[in-house]
Amino acid sequence: MSEAADPSASRVRPGDELRHRILVALADGEFHSGEALAGALGVSRAAVWKHLEALAEAGLGLDRQRGRGYRLTHPVELFDADAIRAAMGSPWNRQLQLHLPAAVASTNQFLADLPADARPQACLAEGQAAGRGRRGRQWLSAYGAGIPLSLAWHFHVLSAGVSALAPAIAVSLAGALEALGARGLRLKWPNDLLCEQGKLAGILIELRGAPEGPCDVIIGVGINWALPNEPVDQAAADLSAVMARPSRNHLAGMVLGRLCDDLGRYAEQGFAPFADAWAERDALAGRSVTLDLGTRQVAGCAQGLDEAAALCLREADGSLSRWQVGEVSLRPARSN
């Protein structure tokens, strides 16, 4: 489950451990009878059925056939610590503490509940039930379908502050995916990764301490590895839209290794090393947008980011304004 601290009952809900064991048994994609599953797991057939129903409700594709039993509609690659570390590369594969709970409410919260530690720690879960996006939006991850990961990082000094960290992390994530063959990636300020078909990934950063350091940040990343067939609330896409879908473990390791490298660069140089890469993938530059500040809205034409990764808007009166916070959306084109 975890290479370091065991997850407590407050982090893993009752039943999640058994559901994970069922998922492990079904991961080969072959049929398994309810009787065989019950015998292997030491529980009743009714318990197996109950947890299979819960897995199906969580978005797991199940094929059920009388006389044959249950199988996954698509085999699932479960997270594996050795495979993830192999993809990370040194030195992080030795320094990073890796936690792999079966399921959690939130990978960010899992790390927040651990004792403080100056060493980097990461959490990846097969599924999460109460992940959060920006502005408190819920972000769910079906078992084995996404890559919900969080990375806890300690900054001794952070002269650039944290305001540009989310865009820098978005550039880092795009770089990891492109190294594996992804094409057509776009970045939407401040922290979304897009493609033509929709949103591929999002980022949520939580801070404890002084913005200039010393401080601890928890970086939550949600990647749509393979979306379930059911419709989702927002326009979304998975990795098959931009690349041949890679191994979950290899991708997770590549992302973690890249993030660790780039967090060190950010601590020393701020947003500067990431600015050009953002500009090349900017989904908003030159487009009419509306910035929602909660209490009011600002309309303008996006002019890219400044050196502190603030969004620059050319407003209707010709003035150029800069914004560090807000929710931005494209404005509909006017009809003639």
Helices and strands as residue ranges (DSSP letters): H 16-26, H 34-41, H 45-57, E 62-65, E 69-72, H 81-88, H 92-95, E 97-99, E 103-104, H 107-112, E 121-124, E 127-132, G 134-136, E 138-141, E 147-155, H 165-179, E 186-188, E 192-195, E 198-209, E 215-223, G 239-241, H 248-269, H 272-281, E 288-292, E 297-305, E 311-314, E 320-323, E 327-330
